[in-house]
Amino acid sequence: MIRKSGVVKKIVTLSVVGLVLSIFCSMEVFAEKQGGILRTTHRGNPPSLSIHQEATIDTVFPMMAVYNNLVLYDPFKKIESMDTIIPELAESWAWSDDGKKLTFRLRRGVRWHDGKAFSSLDVKDTFDIVRGASSKRMKLNPRKLWYFNIENITTNGDYEVTFHLKRPQPSLLAMLASGYSPVHPAHIAPNELRTKAVGTGPFKLVKFERDQRIVLERNKDYFIKGRPYLDGIVITIIRSQSTRHAALVANQVDVSYPYDINHNAYQTMKSQAPNLVFVETTSNVSDNLIVNTKKPPFNNPKIRLAASLAIDRDAVNKSIFQGRAFKGGAMLPPPWGVWGIAEKDLKDVPGYGDAEKNREEARKIMKELGYGPSNPLKVKLSTRAISDYVNTAVLVAAHLKEVYFDAPLEQVETGNWHAKVAKRDYQIALNLTGVGIDDPDANFYENYTCGSQRNYSDYCNPELEKLFDKQSAERDFQKRLKLVHQIDLQLQKDGARPMLAHRTGYTVFYPYVKNLIPHQNLYNPWRMQEVWLDK
């Protein structure tokens, strides 16, 4: 089976897929054991239980185990690519010769947790809703533009569905493999799924007690025989990061919240509990500035440039990430990412290079606009009220002060954060942006397209969007990569969403937790059907 980025024609036969599934579903490397409750933590209440309506790991992490996708990134492969996509609700898939039709043959005998049968109508309904082609509506729809290229979705009986595209788009399969892309039941209104969860996945939602815990139990009727191994998962909500860490060290939980431990915490926890397993990866999450370009003062591009020039990115990396983050553009940089720009190629971009020269330029801009030490520009710097955001925001406020901004910090409760920035109810903000997959289509269309709900800065460059489409349709990987770098450099020069760092972090667990393999992407390895406890 050939799977290469940029190759559109793809035929996956049932016999080959059957072999892959046979191997995938019968791995006996560690003599897996049934039973046990996996204990983990959460940093707060998820804003809702509907993955499609949220733009945060806070929903994906607990809910991904409840649902299934058509296809999925192999949980055993740490680095995700087109080569690591495996079937899930689909048994097979096939591209048409012109790259404009993607057909899935579906599994039979799959049932929703409420007992109703899964069919092709559920697939059509889900993605018609997400792409805005249904009379059904969701309260929020942050990834609508992932699927803008779909012209129609048709079914052929209960077990075949075809995505008809306006033009070739190799990345559609990658987007469908993201943890952000589950299939939802057509018989339940989408906004009902904000407060309840009915999936086909390996675990069922038992209860969600706000500020206390989320409880999942094993789906005994799961369509993969012998899965999941666990009897259940208990996710305890602990807002304090230090308290979460202490619970892990004390073995009150088995697994950390995803990527919750930085290098300083790693060193401390390693000495306290040397038997813990620490897995460091990137998360495909960047620390960045978003600015409200529709309202003063950041409707002035000179003010936006000055703010970007103020930030010493090397100091952010050293102070916040202990030197273990990466400089980059919009796309995840190498060696973890496939599409990102290397740091050496960013040296001439405003905000990179020598920090003091950047600040001198910023001060000059601000003085020309009438600001100075005795007359700073007063703005409110907003961020989400959790440590991952606040720690960086405090440093950003100090950097802005160096170039005549007075930017007191506004901390916004987690449940209100995404709604606040979606409504553009801010001036300037320290944000963390996670991309569901390492692919330009998911990032560019979601975060930089004119009118996208998640384009929080309302950056709009119609000419550059033509290149978005050109790279998206390009089936030659090297040609597409060249276009992606051209686009990314322009986004950085325009200050569309000034990038501060691409962070790394540790997911931590005890050695008896088996088959838990964090990926280089935060959003995709939490199906949990392969995880088991050796105790």
N, C-alpha and C positions, 0 to 999 in steps of 0.2 A: 504494500500500500504506500503510494508516494504522497507525501504531504510536504510541500515547500511553500513558504510565503511567496505570494505573488503568482502562484500557479492556479489558474481558475478551474481548468477541467479536472474533475476528480470523480472517480467511480469507486465506491466502497461496496464490495459485494457482501452479501449476507454470510457467505461461508467464511470470509476472512474476518468479518466482525465477530462472528460466532467464536472463532478461534481466539481472537483478542479478549473477548469477554470471558471465555473459559479460563484463560490464563489469569486475567485480572481478578476473577471472582473465586479462584481456588488457590491463591498463594498460600503455601504452607511453610514459609520460611521460618516463622517463629512458633509454629504449632499454636495457632490462635485459640483463645479461650472465649467462650460465651459468658456473658454476665458482667455485673458490676455497674456502678454508677460513676460516671466521670464528673468530677467537681471542678468548676472553673469560676471565673469572675467576670463582671461587667462593670464599666466605669460610670454607668448611669442608665436611666430609663431610655430605651429606644424611642425616637420620636413617634414611630408607629411600627406596626408589625408587617407592613406591606413593603417588600423589597423594591418593587417597581416605583414606589412613590417617594423613596428616600434616596439621599445622596451621602450615606454614611455607613461605615462599618458597624455602627451601633445597632443597625437593623440587620445587616447581612450576617454578622457573626452568629446571633442566636437563631435566625430564621432559615439560614441556608440548609440546615439539617432537616427542615420540615418539607422542603420542596425538591423538585427535580428540574433539570433542563432537558432540552432536546439532545444537546451534546455538552461535554464537560471537559475541563482541563484535567488530565490524569493526576489524581491525588498523590501518586508516587513520584512524580517528576517535579523537581524543585524549580527549574527554569521553564516557564511556559512559552510555547510557540505553536505554530500551526501543526507541527509534528507531534504535539502531545495531546491533541484533541481526541477524545474517545466518545463512543455512543452512550446515551443514557436512556431517555424516553424514546429516542430514535434507535432503531436497529441498524440503519444504514442511511447514507446520504449520497447524492449524485448531482454533479453540476452538468448543465447542458453545455454543448460545444461552444456556444457563444457567450457563456459565462453569465447569462441573464436569468437562469432558472436554477433554483436549488431545491431539490426534492428529497423529502425524508420519508422513509418507511418506518412506521411506528410499532412499538411493542403492543402485543395483545395481552389481555388479562390484567392490566394495571387498574387499580382502583384508588379513588380519592379517599382520604381518611374518614369521610362520612359515608363511605360504601358505594357511591356512585361510580360508574365506569368512566375511565379516561378515554378520550377519542381525539381525532383530528380537529373537531370543533373547538376543543379547549385551546389547542395551539393557535388556531386562527383567531379566536376571540381574544386571547392574551395579547397577541402582537398587533391586531387591529386596534385595540384600545391604546396600547403604548404608542403606536405611530399616529394616533389621532384620527383613525378612519372608522371609528365606531360611534354610535349614539351614546354609548356608555362613556363616562368621563371619570378621571381620577382627580382628587384634590390637588395633587402635585404630580408632575410628569417630567422629572429632570433629564431623562434620557430619550425623549421623543426624537431628537435629531439623530440618534444612532440609526434609526430605521427610516429616515426620510426617502431613501432610494428604493424602498419597496413600493411597487406600483399596485400589487394585488397579492392576496393570499388565497389559494384555492385548495379545496379538499377533493380527494378521490376516494370515496368511501370513508370508513371510520379510521383507517390505518395508513393513510397517505396524505401528505400535505406538501404544497409547493409554494415557495416564495418567488414571485415574479418581480424582477428588478428592472428599473428604468435603463440602467447601464450596468456593465460588469462592476462588481465590487467584491474582491476576494475576501475582505475583512469581515463580511457578514457572518461567516461561520465562526470567526474568533469572538465576535460580539455575542453570539448566541451561546458560547461556552462560558461566559462570565458568570460569576456568582450573582451578578446584577440582573440575570436574564432567566428567572424561573418561569415555568408554565403555571398559570393560575387557573382555577376551575371556572368554567363559563357559567355555571349555575349559581354562582355567588357574586353579588354586585361588588365591583372593585373597591369601593370605599368601606364596605363591611370588613374587608381584609385588613383594614388599618387596625382593627381591634380584636380580630380573631384570625387564626391561621388554619387553613384546610389545604393540605398538600397531598402529594403522592410519595413523599420522601421517607427516608429510613426512620424518622422520629416524628411523633405527634406532640403537639402542644397540649400540655395538661393544665398549666396555669401560668399567668403572668401577674405577679403581685408587685405593683409599683413600689420602687425604692427597697424591695426585698429580694425577689428572686424570680427567675424564669425556669420552669420545670418541663422537660421533655421526656417522653417515654418511648420505648422501642415499638416500632410498627411491626407487629407480628405477621402482618399480611404483605410485607414488602415484596416487591416483584423479583428481587435478587435473592435466591435461596441462601439461607445462612447469614444474611446481613439484616441489620447491623449486628455487630458483636455485643455492643453495650446494651444493658437493660434500660439505661436512661442517662440523661445529662441534667445536672443542676447548676444553674448559672446564678451566683449570688451577686447582687448589685452592691458594690462598694465604691463610693465616689472618691474617696481619698486614695491616691496612687500609693502612698507609703503604706497605708493599711492593707491594700491589695498585696503588695510585696511581702509584708509581714505574714499575711495569711498563707502565702505560698511557702515561705521559709519554714513556718511552723507545721507544714503539711496538713493544713486545714483545707486546702484545695490541691488538685493534682496538676493543673495547667494554668498558666497565666492568661490574662487577657491578651489578645494578639499583639505582638510587637510592643509590649508595654514597658519593657526594661531598656533603659539607655546604658551607655558604657559605664558611667559612674555607678549606677545601681547594680550592674553586672558584677563589678569588682567587689562591692559590698556583699551582695547575696552569695557570691561564690565562696567567700570566706565563711559566711554563716551556715551555708548548706552546700558543702562541696560535692554532694552526690547529684545535685540538680543538673539537668541537661540544658545548655544554652545554645540556641540556634540563631545566629545573626544573619539577617537578609535585609535587602531593601524592601520597601512596602509599596512602591509606585505611588507614594504620597509626597507631595512637595509642600514646603513652606513658602508662602508667597504673599504679596500685597494685592489686595483688590481695592480699587478706588472708584468712587461714584462719579462717573464722567458726565452725568446728566445734571449735576447740581454744583454750584460754587462750593469750594474754590477749585475742586479737581476737574471741573470742566475746562480748565486752562491747562493745555498740554505742558506748559513750562513748569507749572506747579507739580504736575505728575513726574516730570523728569527730575526735578530737584529732589523729590521724595525718594525716587529710585537711586539717585546718586548718593544720597545720605547713608545708605545701608552698606556697612562693611561686611561683605559676605564671608570673608575669611574669619572675622571675629565672631560672626554668628556660628560658623562651623566649630570653631575652637571652644567657645563658651557654652553653647547649647548642646552640641553633638560630640564634644571631646575629639574633634578632628576626624570623625568617622562618617560624615555626610559627604555628598558630592555636589559640586557646582554643575549646573546644567541649564538647558532651556526648558521648553514645555514638555519635551519627551524625556523619559527615564534615560539618563546617560549611561554609556558603557562603563564597566563591563557587564552590568546587570541588565541593561536595556538593549534592545535590538536597533531602535530608531533614533536614539538621542545623539546630541552633539557633544563631542569631546570638549573638555574644559579648555584645552589649548586653542580651540577655534572660537572661543568666546571673548578673548582678551581685548578685542576692539569694540565690544558692545558696551554702551553706556551702563555704568553700574558695576562692571567687572574691572579688572585691572587694579591700578594703584588706588587705594581707598582715600588717601588724603588728597590726591589730585581730583578725585571725583567730588569730594566735599568742597574743595575750593571752587570748583565749577558750580556746584549747587548754591553756595553762598553768593556767588556773583549773580546768579539767576534771581535769587530771592531779594537781593539788594536792589536790582533793577526794577523789581515789582513793588518796592517800597517797604520791605521787611528787613529787620535786623535784630541785634541783641536786645535792644530796648523796645522793639515793636515786633514781637514774633507773630507768626500766623497761627491763630488759635483754631485747632481742629480736634475732633474727638476720634481717638483710635479705638476701634471696637475689636473684640475677639471673643471666642467661645470660652466659657468659664471652666475650663479643665486645664491641667498643668501643661499638657503638650502644646497648647496654644498660648497660654499666659506667659510661660517662661520666655518664649521667643518674642512675644509682644512687648514685654517689659524692656528688653534690649532694643527693639525697634524704636520705642518711644525715646530712649536715650540717644539713639543715633539721629533721629529726626531733630532733636533739640540742638544738635551740633550745627544744624544749618537753618536755624531760626524758625522751627516749628515748635509750638507749645501743644503737645498732644497727650492730654490725660487719658488714661486707659478706662474703657467701658467694658466690663465683663458681662457677657450675656449667657443666661442659663441655657444648658445644652438643648432642652426641648424647644427653645425659641430661636436658636441660632440660625438654622437653615431657612426658616420662614422669614426672619428678619432680613437676611441678605437677599433672599429671593424677591422681597418687596422693595429692595434698594433703600432700606431704612438705615443708612449708615453714610459716613463721609469717607473714611479710610479704614481698612481692617486688615489685621493679620489673619490669614486663612490657611487652612490645610486643604489641598486639593488632591483627592485620590481618583485615579482613573481605573476603571474596571478591568481593563486589559492593556497590555503594552502594544497598542496599535494606534497609528495616527488618526484614523477615522473616529474612534471613540473619544479621543482627546480634542481634536480640532473642532469637530462639529458640536460637541457638547459644551465646550468652554470658550470658544472664540467665534462662533457663528453669530451674525447679526440676528438678534431677536431670541436667541436661545435662553431658556429660563435659567440655566446655570452659568451663563455668561454674565457673572455678577457685576463686572465693570462696564458692561454694555459696549465693549470694544466692537467696532464695526469697520471692516475693510473689504468692500465688495470685490475689488480686484484680486486681493489675496484669496478670497473664497473661491475664485475660479481655479486657483492652484490647489485648493482643498479637493475640488472635484477631480482635477487632473491626476493628482497622486492616488486618489481613491480608486480610480478606474485602471491604473497602470498595473499590468500583470508581471512585468519584469522587475524583480526585486531591486536590483542596483539602480535602475532608472527611478523607481519609486523612492528609494532611499535618498537620492540626490535631490528630488523635489521636496521631500520632507525636511531635509536640512535647510534648504532655501527658505521654506515657510517658517521654520522655527527661528532662524536668525532674524527674519523680519519681525516676528512677534516680539522678540526681545528688544530689538531696536525701537519698536513702537511703544514699548512699555505697556503692552497689552495686559499683562498680569506679572509684574516683576517677580522673578524667581529668586528666592533666598537660598534654598538648599533642597536637595533630595536626600531624605533622611534614611538611616538604617536603624534597626532595633532588634531586640532579642525576644523571641518567644521561648518560654521556659517551662519545663515540665520535669516530672520525675522519671527515672529510667524504666519504671514499670508501665509507663504509657507507651504503647507500641503503635506504629504506623501513622503517627502524627508528623507530617512533613510540611513545615511552613514553606510557602512559595515566595518568589521574588515579588509577588503581587499580593497585597493585603486581602483582596476580596474573594479569592477563589478556592481556598483549600479546606472549607469548613463543612463539607457534606457529612463527615464524621462516620460514614458507614464502615470504613475499614479500620477504625481505631479500636483497640482492645486493651485490656488491663491484665498485666502479667503478675497478678497477686491474688 
